[in-house]
Amino acid sequence: MLWGLTDHFVDEVIAVYPTHAQAMWALKKMLADEPEWEGMIEVVPVPDRRRCLPRCRRVRRHCGALVR
């Protein structure tokens, strides 16, 4: 199971992470930079990474883990 950040504004998973902890860390970091996004973005389970936007691959590499 993968974990993602979903953006309710665009109704898409915008980033995918291999662990829940990494996804929560990314969410906290994002909300520290953009506090007005509170409630618009949340961590969700992602059973199929094809549901995410193309930029997910870049985000996963940045967090230090490439999930295939």
PDB file of N, CA, C and O in Angstrom:
ATOM      1  N   MET A   1       0.853  -1.176   0.000  1.00  0.00           N
ATOM      2  CA  MET A   1       0.000   0.000   0.000  1.00  0.00           C
ATOM      3  C   MET A   1       0.892   1.231   0.000  1.00  0.00           C
ATOM      4  O   MET A   1       1.858   1.316   0.758  1.00  0.00           O
ATOM      5  N   LEU A   2       0.557   2.173  -0.854  1.00  0.00           N
ATOM      6  CA  LEU A   2       1.233   3.463  -0.897  1.00  0.00           C
ATOM      7  C   LEU A   2       0.358   4.492  -0.188  1.00  0.00           C
ATOM      8  O   LEU A   2      -0.821   4.249   0.068  1.00  0.00           O
ATOM      9  N   TRP A   3       0.940   5.626   0.121  1.00  0.00           N
ATOM     10  CA  TRP A   3       0.210   6.718   0.774  1.00  0.00           C
ATOM     11  C   TRP A   3       0.396   7.976  -0.048  1.00  0.00           C
ATOM     12  O   TRP A   3       1.489   8.250  -0.543  1.00  0.00           O
ATOM     13  N   GLY A   4      -0.665   8.735  -0.190  1.00  0.00           N
ATOM     14  CA  GLY A   4      -0.586   9.930  -1.014  1.00  0.00           C
ATOM     15  C   GLY A   4      -1.185  11.150  -0.352  1.00  0.00           C
ATOM     16  O   GLY A   4      -1.911  11.073   0.639  1.00  0.00           O
ATOM     17  N   LEU A   5      -0.847  12.276  -0.946  1.00  0.00           N
ATOM     18  CA  LEU A   5      -1.492  13.531  -0.568  1.00  0.00           C
ATOM     19  C   LEU A   5      -2.528  13.816  -1.635  1.00  0.00           C
ATOM     20  O   LEU A   5      -2.213  13.883  -2.823  1.00  0.00           O
ATOM     21  N   THR A   6      -3.749  13.981  -1.206  1.00  0.00           N
ATOM     22  CA  THR A   6      -4.804  14.297  -2.151  1.00  0.00           C
ATOM     23  C   THR A   6      -5.201  15.752  -1.980  1.00  0.00           C
ATOM     24  O   THR A   6      -5.307  16.260  -0.864  1.00  0.00           O
ATOM     25  N   ASP A   7      -5.416  16.406  -3.104  1.00  0.00           N
ATOM     26  CA  ASP A   7      -5.837  17.805  -3.132  1.00  0.00           C
ATOM     27  C   ASP A   7      -7.313  17.819  -3.503  1.00  0.00           C
ATOM     28  O   ASP A   7      -7.677  17.477  -4.628  1.00  0.00           O
ATOM     29  N   HIS A   8      -8.150  18.208  -2.570  1.00  0.00           N
ATOM     30  CA  HIS A   8      -9.593  18.197  -2.813  1.00  0.00           C
ATOM     31  C   HIS A   8     -10.016  19.274  -3.801  1.00  0.00           C
ATOM     32  O   HIS A   8     -11.101  19.185  -4.375  1.00  0.00           O
ATOM     33  N   PHE A   9      -9.181  20.293  -4.013  1.00  0.00           N
ATOM     34  CA  PHE A   9      -9.507  21.344  -4.981  1.00  0.00           C
ATOM     35  C   PHE A   9      -9.502  20.787  -6.400  1.00  0.00           C
ATOM     36  O   PHE A   9     -10.387  21.107  -7.192  1.00  0.00           O
ATOM     37  N   VAL A  10      -8.509  19.951  -6.730  1.00  0.00           N
ATOM     38  CA  VAL A  10      -8.430  19.361  -8.067  1.00  0.00           C
ATOM     39  C   VAL A  10      -8.910  17.913  -8.083  1.00  0.00           C
ATOM     40  O   VAL A  10      -8.983  17.290  -9.142  1.00  0.00           O
ATOM     41  N   ASP A  11      -9.241  17.375  -6.897  1.00  0.00           N
ATOM     42  CA  ASP A  11      -9.741  16.010  -6.747  1.00  0.00           C
ATOM     43  C   ASP A  11      -8.771  14.986  -7.338  1.00  0.00           C
ATOM     44  O   ASP A  11      -9.173  14.089  -8.079  1.00  0.00           O
ATOM     45  N   GLU A  12      -7.486  15.136  -6.999  1.00  0.00           N
ATOM     46  CA  GLU A  12      -6.434  14.241  -7.481  1.00  0.00           C
ATOM     47  C   GLU A  12      -5.425  13.970  -6.374  1.00  0.00           C
ATOM     48  O   GLU A  12      -5.244  14.782  -5.467  1.00  0.00           O
ATOM     49  N   VAL A  13      -4.777  12.825  -6.463  1.00  0.00           N
ATOM     50  CA  VAL A  13      -3.621  12.539  -5.617  1.00  0.00           C
ATOM     51  C   VAL A  13      -2.450  13.270  -6.253  1.00  0.00           C
ATOM     52  O   VAL A  13      -2.128  13.023  -7.416  1.00  0.00           O
ATOM     53  N   ILE A  14      -1.813  14.158  -5.516  1.00  0.00           N
ATOM     54  CA  ILE A  14      -0.760  14.991  -6.083  1.00  0.00           C
ATOM     55  C   ILE A  14       0.644  14.512  -5.737  1.00  0.00           C
ATOM     56  O   ILE A  14       1.616  14.974  -6.335  1.00  0.00           O
ATOM     57  N   ALA A  15       0.766  13.600  -4.787  1.00  0.00           N
ATOM     58  CA  ALA A  15       2.070  13.062  -4.413  1.00  0.00           C
ATOM     59  C   ALA A  15       1.866  11.697  -3.773  1.00  0.00           C
ATOM     60  O   ALA A  15       0.877  11.468  -3.076  1.00  0.00           O
ATOM     61  N   VAL A  16       2.815  10.787  -4.017  1.00  0.00           N
ATOM     62  CA  VAL A  16       2.719   9.432  -3.488  1.00  0.00           C
ATOM     63  C   VAL A  16       3.995   9.108  -2.723  1.00  0.00           C
ATOM     64  O   VAL A  16       5.093   9.455  -3.158  1.00  0.00           O
ATOM     65  N   TYR A  17       3.845   8.440  -1.578  1.00  0.00           N
ATOM     66  CA  TYR A  17       4.967   8.091  -0.705  1.00  0.00           C
ATOM     67  C   TYR A  17       4.861   6.625  -0.300  1.00  0.00           C
ATOM     68  O   TYR A  17       3.761   6.077  -0.236  1.00  0.00           O
ATOM     69  N   PRO A  18       5.989   5.992  -0.030  1.00  0.00           N
ATOM     70  CA  PRO A  18       5.972   4.577   0.324  1.00  0.00           C
ATOM     71  C   PRO A  18       5.444   4.299   1.729  1.00  0.00           C
ATOM     72  O   PRO A  18       5.006   3.183   2.008  1.00  0.00           O
ATOM     73  N   THR A  19       5.476   5.294   2.620  1.00  0.00           N
ATOM     74  CA  THR A  19       4.991   5.062   3.982  1.00  0.00           C
ATOM     75  C   THR A  19       4.050   6.179   4.416  1.00  0.00           C
ATOM     76  O   THR A  19       4.089   7.295   3.899  1.00  0.00           O
ATOM     77  N   HIS A  20       3.212   5.838   5.374  1.00  0.00           N
ATOM     78  CA  HIS A  20       2.302   6.832   5.948  1.00  0.00           C
ATOM     79  C   HIS A  20       3.094   7.940   6.633  1.00  0.00           C
ATOM     80  O   HIS A  20       2.729   9.113   6.546  1.00  0.00           O
ATOM     81  N   ALA A  21       4.161   7.576   7.305  1.00  0.00           N
ATOM     82  CA  ALA A  21       4.979   8.572   8.015  1.00  0.00           C
ATOM     83  C   ALA A  21       5.575   9.593   7.049  1.00  0.00           C
ATOM     84  O   ALA A  21       5.594  10.785   7.355  1.00  0.00           O
ATOM     85  N   GLN A  22       6.060   9.150   5.891  1.00  0.00           N
ATOM     86  CA  GLN A  22       6.612  10.084   4.909  1.00  0.00           C
ATOM     87  C   GLN A  22       5.533  11.008   4.358  1.00  0.00           C
ATOM     88  O   GLN A  22       5.777  12.196   4.149  1.00  0.00           O
ATOM     89  N   ALA A  23       4.349  10.468   4.124  1.00  0.00           N
ATOM     90  CA  ALA A  23       3.251  11.297   3.625  1.00  0.00           C
ATOM     91  C   ALA A  23       2.836  12.327   4.668  1.00  0.00           C
ATOM     92  O   ALA A  23       2.569  13.478   4.324  1.00  0.00           O
ATOM     93  N   MET A  24       2.780  11.931   5.934  1.00  0.00           N
ATOM     94  CA  MET A  24       2.424  12.879   7.002  1.00  0.00           C
ATOM     95  C   MET A  24       3.491  13.967   7.143  1.00  0.00           C
ATOM     96  O   MET A  24       3.162  15.135   7.344  1.00  0.00           O
ATOM     97  N   TRP A  25       4.757  13.589   7.037  1.00  0.00           N
ATOM     98  CA  TRP A  25       5.841  14.559   7.115  1.00  0.00           C
ATOM     99  C   TRP A  25       5.719  15.579   5.976  1.00  0.00           C
ATOM    100  O   TRP A  25       5.874  16.781   6.191  1.00  0.00           O
ATOM    101  N   ALA A  26       5.441  15.087   4.768  1.00  0.00           N
ATOM    102  CA  ALA A  26       5.282  15.976   3.611  1.00  0.00           C
ATOM    103  C   ALA A  26       4.094  16.911   3.799  1.00  0.00           C
ATOM    104  O   ALA A  26       4.171  18.090   3.455  1.00  0.00           O
ATOM    105  N   LEU A  27       2.997  16.392   4.342  1.00  0.00           N
ATOM    106  CA  LEU A  27       1.819  17.219   4.586  1.00  0.00           C
ATOM    107  C   LEU A  27       2.138  18.314   5.606  1.00  0.00           C
ATOM    108  O   LEU A  27       1.786  19.475   5.400  1.00  0.00           O
ATOM    109  N   LYS A  28       2.797  17.950   6.691  1.00  0.00           N
ATOM    110  CA  LYS A  28       3.147  18.938   7.709  1.00  0.00           C
ATOM    111  C   LYS A  28       4.062  20.014   7.145  1.00  0.00           C
ATOM    112  O   LYS A  28       3.894  21.196   7.440  1.00  0.00           O
ATOM    113  N   LYS A  29       5.023  19.607   6.339  1.00  0.00           N
ATOM    114  CA  LYS A  29       5.938  20.565   5.710  1.00  0.00           C
ATOM    115  C   LYS A  29       5.174  21.491   4.754  1.00  0.00           C
ATOM    116  O   LYS A  29       5.405  22.700   4.730  1.00  0.00           O
ATOM    117  N   MET A  30       4.263  20.907   3.970  1.00  0.00           N
ATOM    118  CA  MET A  30       3.478  21.695   3.031  1.00  0.00           C
ATOM    119  C   MET A  30       2.598  22.707   3.761  1.00  0.00           C
ATOM    120  O   MET A  30       2.510  23.866   3.355  1.00  0.00           O
ATOM    121  N   LEU A  31       1.944  22.265   4.843  1.00  0.00           N
ATOM    122  CA  LEU A  31       1.060  23.162   5.583  1.00  0.00           C
ATOM    123  C   LEU A  31       1.834  24.230   6.355  1.00  0.00           C
ATOM    124  O   LEU A  31       1.294  25.298   6.645  1.00  0.00           O
ATOM    125  N   ALA A  32       3.090  23.951   6.688  1.00  0.00           N
ATOM    126  CA  ALA A  32       3.921  24.970   7.328  1.00  0.00           C
ATOM    127  C   ALA A  32       4.186  26.113   6.348  1.00  0.00           C
ATOM    128  O   ALA A  32       4.252  27.278   6.743  1.00  0.00           O
ATOM    129  N   ASP A  33       4.339  25.768   5.060  1.00  0.00           N
ATOM    130  CA  ASP A  33       4.572  26.784   4.029  1.00  0.00           C
ATOM    131  C   ASP A  33       3.281  27.445   3.566  1.00  0.00           C
ATOM    132  O   ASP A  33       3.273  28.625   3.216  1.00  0.00           O
ATOM    133  N   GLU A  34       2.191  26.684   3.564  1.00  0.00           N
ATOM    134  CA  GLU A  34       0.899  27.166   3.046  1.00  0.00           C
ATOM    135  C   GLU A  34      -0.215  26.838   4.036  1.00  0.00           C
ATOM    136  O   GLU A  34      -1.035  25.962   3.759  1.00  0.00           O
ATOM    137  N   PRO A  35      -0.268  27.510   5.174  1.00  0.00           N
ATOM    138  CA  PRO A  35      -1.263  27.166   6.201  1.00  0.00           C
ATOM    139  C   PRO A  35      -2.716  27.310   5.747  1.00  0.00           C
ATOM    140  O   PRO A  35      -3.602  26.677   6.321  1.00  0.00           O
ATOM    141  N   GLU A  36      -2.970  28.112   4.749  1.00  0.00           N
ATOM    142  CA  GLU A  36      -4.354  28.274   4.265  1.00  0.00           C
ATOM    143  C   GLU A  36      -4.855  27.038   3.529  1.00  0.00           C
ATOM    144  O   GLU A  36      -6.042  26.959   3.214  1.00  0.00           O
ATOM    145  N   TRP A  37      -3.991  26.080   3.249  1.00  0.00           N
ATOM    146  CA  TRP A  37      -4.388  24.835   2.591  1.00  0.00           C
ATOM    147  C   TRP A  37      -4.928  23.806   3.587  1.00  0.00           C
ATOM    148  O   TRP A  37      -5.353  22.725   3.179  1.00  0.00           O
ATOM    149  N   GLU A  38      -4.919  24.118   4.862  1.00  0.00           N
ATOM    150  CA  GLU A  38      -5.444  23.208   5.898  1.00  0.00           C
ATOM    151  C   GLU A  38      -6.859  22.781   5.524  1.00  0.00           C
ATOM    152  O   GLU A  38      -7.717  23.624   5.262  1.00  0.00           O
ATOM    153  N   GLY A  39      -7.097  21.487   5.500  1.00  0.00           N
ATOM    154  CA  GLY A  39      -8.409  20.950   5.165  1.00  0.00           C
ATOM    155  C   GLY A  39      -8.602  20.685   3.681  1.00  0.00           C
ATOM    156  O   GLY A  39      -9.519  19.957   3.300  1.00  0.00           O
ATOM    157  N   MET A  40      -7.750  21.267   2.833  1.00  0.00           N
ATOM    158  CA  MET A  40      -7.862  21.052   1.397  1.00  0.00           C
ATOM    159  C   MET A  40      -7.005  19.865   0.958  1.00  0.00           C
ATOM    160  O   MET A  40      -7.294  19.232  -0.058  1.00  0.00           O
ATOM    161  N   ILE A  41      -5.952  19.562   1.720  1.00  0.00           N
ATOM    162  CA  ILE A  41      -5.039  18.479   1.384  1.00  0.00           C
ATOM    163  C   ILE A  41      -4.999  17.507   2.550  1.00  0.00           C
ATOM    164  O   ILE A  41      -4.938  17.918   3.709  1.00  0.00           O
ATOM    165  N   GLU A  42      -5.035  16.206   2.238  1.00  0.00           N
ATOM    166  CA  GLU A  42      -4.973  15.210   3.303  1.00  0.00           C
ATOM    167  C   GLU A  42      -4.222  13.966   2.835  1.00  0.00           C
ATOM    168  O   GLU A  42      -4.052  13.748   1.636  1.00  0.00           O
ATOM    169  N   VAL A  43      -3.781  13.162   3.783  1.00  0.00           N
ATOM    170  CA  VAL A  43      -3.099  11.896   3.506  1.00  0.00           C
ATOM    171  C   VAL A  43      -4.157  10.812   3.308  1.00  0.00           C
ATOM    172  O   VAL A  43      -5.080  10.674   4.110  1.00  0.00           O
ATOM    173  N   VAL A  44      -4.006  10.045   2.227  1.00  0.00           N
ATOM    174  CA  VAL A  44      -4.948   8.970   1.918  1.00  0.00           C
ATOM    175  C   VAL A  44      -4.186   7.733   1.457  1.00  0.00           C
ATOM    176  O   VAL A  44      -3.086   7.858   0.919  1.00  0.00           O
ATOM    177  N   PRO A  45      -4.752   6.530   1.658  1.00  0.00           N
ATOM    178  CA  PRO A  45      -4.138   5.325   1.093  1.00  0.00           C
ATOM    179  C   PRO A  45      -4.308   5.319  -0.422  1.00  0.00           C
ATOM    180  O   PRO A  45      -5.354   5.717  -0.935  1.00  0.00           O
ATOM    181  N   VAL A  46      -3.284   4.871  -1.131  1.00  0.00           N
ATOM    182  CA  VAL A  46      -3.324   4.824  -2.600  1.00  0.00           C
ATOM    183  C   VAL A  46      -2.987   3.398  -3.034  1.00  0.00           C
ATOM    184  O   VAL A  46      -1.813   3.034  -3.095  1.00  0.00           O
ATOM    185  N   PRO A  47      -3.996   2.594  -3.335  1.00  0.00           N
ATOM    186  CA  PRO A  47      -3.737   1.221  -3.752  1.00  0.00           C
ATOM    187  C   PRO A  47      -3.149   1.126  -5.157  1.00  0.00           C
ATOM    188  O   PRO A  47      -2.518   0.123  -5.492  1.00  0.00           O
ATOM    189  N   ASP A  48      -3.346   2.156  -5.988  1.00  0.00           N
ATOM    190  CA  ASP A  48      -2.890   2.127  -7.375  1.00  0.00           C
ATOM    191  C   ASP A  48      -2.287   3.479  -7.721  1.00  0.00           C
ATOM    192  O   ASP A  48      -3.009   4.475  -7.778  1.00  0.00           O
ATOM    193  N   ARG A  49      -0.972   3.536  -7.954  1.00  0.00           N
ATOM    194  CA  ARG A  49      -0.305   4.820  -8.172  1.00  0.00           C
ATOM    195  C   ARG A  49      -0.709   5.482  -9.480  1.00  0.00           C
ATOM    196  O   ARG A  49      -0.386   6.650  -9.693  1.00  0.00           O
ATOM    197  N   ARG A  50      -1.400   4.777 -10.355  1.00  0.00           N
ATOM    198  CA  ARG A  50      -1.836   5.391 -11.609  1.00  0.00           C
ATOM    199  C   ARG A  50      -2.880   6.479 -11.385  1.00  0.00           C
ATOM    200  O   ARG A  50      -3.197   7.225 -12.312  1.00  0.00           O
ATOM    201  N   ARG A  51      -3.424   6.585 -10.161  1.00  0.00           N
ATOM    202  CA  ARG A  51      -4.409   7.619  -9.864  1.00  0.00           C
ATOM    203  C   ARG A  51      -3.772   8.983  -9.625  1.00  0.00           C
ATOM    204  O   ARG A  51      -4.487   9.977  -9.495  1.00  0.00           O
ATOM    205  N   CYS A  52      -2.454   9.051  -9.566  1.00  0.00           N
ATOM    206  CA  CYS A  52      -1.816  10.329  -9.226  1.00  0.00           C
ATOM    207  C   CYS A  52      -1.409  11.102 -10.473  1.00  0.00           C
ATOM    208  O   CYS A  52      -1.376  10.559 -11.577  1.00  0.00           O
ATOM    209  N   LEU A  53      -1.105  12.361 -10.276  1.00  0.00           N
ATOM    210  CA  LEU A  53      -0.653  13.218 -11.362  1.00  0.00           C
ATOM    211  C   LEU A  53       0.772  12.845 -11.772  1.00  0.00           C
ATOM    212  O   LEU A  53       1.489  12.233 -10.980  1.00  0.00           O
ATOM    213  N   PRO A  54       1.201  13.196 -12.984  1.00  0.00           N
ATOM    214  CA  PRO A  54       2.547  12.839 -13.455  1.00  0.00           C
ATOM    215  C   PRO A  54       3.674  13.342 -12.552  1.00  0.00           C
ATOM    216  O   PRO A  54       4.735  12.719 -12.515  1.00  0.00           O
ATOM    217  N   ARG A  55       3.489  14.427 -11.835  1.00  0.00           N
ATOM    218  CA  ARG A  55       4.565  14.954 -11.005  1.00  0.00           C
ATOM    219  C   ARG A  55       4.857  14.088  -9.783  1.00  0.00           C
ATOM    220  O   ARG A  55       5.823  14.349  -9.067  1.00  0.00           O
ATOM    221  N   CYS A  56       4.048  13.068  -9.530  1.00  0.00           N
ATOM    222  CA  CYS A  56       4.274  12.194  -8.374  1.00  0.00           C
ATOM    223  C   CYS A  56       5.658  11.558  -8.404  1.00  0.00           C
ATOM    224  O   CYS A  56       6.290  11.419  -7.357  1.00  0.00           O
ATOM    225  N   ARG A  57       6.138  11.174  -9.571  1.00  0.00           N
ATOM    226  CA  ARG A  57       7.452  10.528  -9.661  1.00  0.00           C
ATOM    227  C   ARG A  57       8.533  11.467  -9.130  1.00  0.00           C
ATOM    228  O   ARG A  57       9.415  11.024  -8.394  1.00  0.00           O
ATOM    229  N   ARG A  58       8.486  12.744  -9.483  1.00  0.00           N
ATOM    230  CA  ARG A  58       9.478  13.718  -9.015  1.00  0.00           C
ATOM    231  C   ARG A  58       9.417  13.871  -7.504  1.00  0.00           C
ATOM    232  O   ARG A  58      10.456  13.952  -6.849  1.00  0.00           O
ATOM    233  N   VAL A  59       8.228  13.910  -6.948  1.00  0.00           N
ATOM    234  CA  VAL A  59       8.066  14.069  -5.502  1.00  0.00           C
ATOM    235  C   VAL A  59       8.629  12.855  -4.782  1.00  0.00           C
ATOM    236  O   VAL A  59       9.317  13.018  -3.774  1.00  0.00           O
ATOM    237  N   ARG A  60       8.365  11.650  -5.258  1.00  0.00           N
ATOM    238  CA  ARG A  60       8.875  10.442  -4.603  1.00  0.00           C
ATOM    239  C   ARG A  60      10.386  10.415  -4.625  1.00  0.00           C
ATOM    240  O   ARG A  60      11.008  10.039  -3.632  1.00  0.00           O
ATOM    241  N   ARG A  61      10.990  10.802  -5.731  1.00  0.00           N
ATOM    242  CA  ARG A  61      12.459  10.827  -5.802  1.00  0.00           C
ATOM    243  C   ARG A  61      13.010  11.832  -4.804  1.00  0.00           C
ATOM    244  O   ARG A  61      14.028  11.583  -4.159  1.00  0.00           O
ATOM    245  N   HIS A  62      12.341  12.954  -4.682  1.00  0.00           N
ATOM    246  CA  HIS A  62      12.781  13.995  -3.756  1.00  0.00           C
ATOM    247  C   HIS A  62      12.743  13.494  -2.296  1.00  0.00           C
ATOM    248  O   HIS A  62      13.599  13.862  -1.492  1.00  0.00           O
ATOM    249  N   CYS A  63      11.769  12.673  -1.967  1.00  0.00           N
ATOM    250  CA  CYS A  63      11.674  12.186  -0.587  1.00  0.00           C
ATOM    251  C   CYS A  63      12.627  11.025  -0.343  1.00  0.00           C
ATOM    252  O   CYS A  63      12.681  10.495   0.767  1.00  0.00           O
ATOM    253  N   GLY A  64      13.382  10.619  -1.370  1.00  0.00           N
ATOM    254  CA  GLY A  64      14.415   9.613  -1.173  1.00  0.00           C
ATOM    255  C   GLY A  64      13.999   8.187  -1.450  1.00  0.00           C
ATOM    256  O   GLY A  64      14.754   7.259  -1.159  1.00  0.00           O
ATOM    257  N   ALA A  65      12.808   7.987  -2.009  1.00  0.00           N
ATOM    258  CA  ALA A  65      12.375   6.619  -2.285  1.00  0.00           C
ATOM    259  C   ALA A  65      11.583   6.593  -3.570  1.00  0.00           C
ATOM    260  O   ALA A  65      10.581   7.295  -3.705  1.00  0.00           O
ATOM    261  N   LEU A  66      12.022   5.799  -4.500  1.00  0.00           N
ATOM    262  CA  LEU A  66      11.284   5.638  -5.743  1.00  0.00           C
ATOM    263  C   LEU A  66      10.497   4.337  -5.660  1.00  0.00           C
ATOM    264  O   LEU A  66      11.073   3.256  -5.536  1.00  0.00           O
ATOM    265  N   VAL A  67       9.194   4.453  -5.730  1.00  0.00           N
ATOM    266  CA  VAL A  67       8.318   3.283  -5.636  1.00  0.00           C
ATOM    267  C   VAL A  67       7.847   2.953  -7.036  1.00  0.00           C
ATOM    268  O   VAL A  67       7.396   3.832  -7.770  1.00  0.00           O
ATOM    269  N   ARG A  68       7.948   1.709  -7.401  1.00  0.00           N
ATOM    270  CA  ARG A  68       7.498   1.293  -8.742  1.00  0.00           C
ATOM    271  C   ARG A  68       6.193   0.551  -8.650  1.00  0.00           C
ATOM    272  O   ARG A  68       5.654   0.121  -9.669  1.00  0.00           O
TER     273      ARG A  68
END
